C-alpha cells in the first residue's frame, strides 16, 4: 500500500492539511477529531449518488471518534447546485440543532464540495468544513483552496464565498466507483496544472494517461499529491484571487462559456480541456507562445480522449464569457500559456476576447 501524503496548506485565514492516500475513510473520524478538536456534531452532506456508496463507513468512523452525525443528502447533478438546494440544506442543518462549534463534512465531488462548503460559510455566519472528495476532479482541484459557490441562471458559481476547510481527506480508493467517462473528464484539470506549473508532470500525464484501465492506484497517489501541491502553492500566495490565483483559471474563460452554453451537459474537465486548447491555439497565432506549445497541449488533451475544440458559435461563447465572474467592467483577465510549465495574465477587452475566440475555436 502506498504511503499517505500529508500536504500542508498555509493561507492567511487558516492552515490545514490535505491527506492523500488509500483506505483513508476508515480513519476519517480520528483525522477530523485531531483537526477539529472541539467538534462534537457534524452535518455529513452528500448527494444521491455518493451517499449510498460511502456515507455508512464515514458515519461509522466519525461515531467511533465520538462525533455525532446527521446525514443530509440532495439530488445529484450540477442542475441542483442552486440556491433552492442550499436553502433546504441550511434549514435541515438548523433543524438538526447544529451549533457554531459544530462542522460540515462534504462527502462527494465538486458539486457537493461547493454546496456543503457554502452551507458551512453561511450557517451561523460560518462553521468549520471538512472536505472529503470522492472524484478525481475534486481531489486535485475544487476541494483545496476554499472556494465555495452555487450557480445562478446567469452563470456558473456566481454566488459564493471563500471558506478554507479545516481538513481535506482524499481517499484514492474512492475512485474505483467513478465511471470511466467521469474519470477521464477529471483529467482536464490535471493537464491544466501541468501546463500551468510543472512540465515534468505534464510529460508524465501525457506518457501514461491516468484514466487508462488498471492504472496503478499507488502511483496515482503521488500524481494527485503533486496536483494538490501546485494548487497549494498558488493559494498560499493569493488566497482571495487578487493576483497569482487567477492563473488557476487557465482554460476557464472559454471553458466555462462552453460549459454554460451546453447547459452543463458537458463535464467541467472536458470544457476546461477544450478551453485550454482554444486559448493555446489563439496564443500561438498571436505570438504569446510558440506553435510547439499549442501542439503539445492539444496532443496531450487528445491522448486522454478529451475535446480539443468546440463547435458552439462564437457569438454565444462571447456572450457567456462576458458574464464570467472574472470580468471587470469591459475587460477580462485571460490566462495564456507561454510555455509548458508557465503562464501569464493578460487583460483583454471584450473585443480582443472575441478575436481570441475567433482564432482559437472551431475549424
Protein Blocks (a to p, Z undefined) as FASTA:
>chain_A
ZZddddddddfkbccdddddehklmmmmmmmmmmmmmbcbdcddddfklmmmmmmmmmmm
mmmnopacddddddedjklmcfklmmmmmmmmmmnopafkbccddeddfklmmmmmmmmm
mngoiaadddddfbfklmmmmmgooiacdddfkbghkbccddddfbdcddfklmmmpcfk
lmmmmmmmmmmmmmmmomklmmmmmmmcfkbghiafklmmmmmmmmmmmmmmmmmmomno
pmmmmmmmgoklmmmmmmmmnoomacfklmmmmmmmmmmmmmmmnopacfklmmmmmmmm
mmnopafbdfbdfklmmmmmmmpmkbghjaccddddfbehiacdddddfklmmmmmmmmg
oZZ
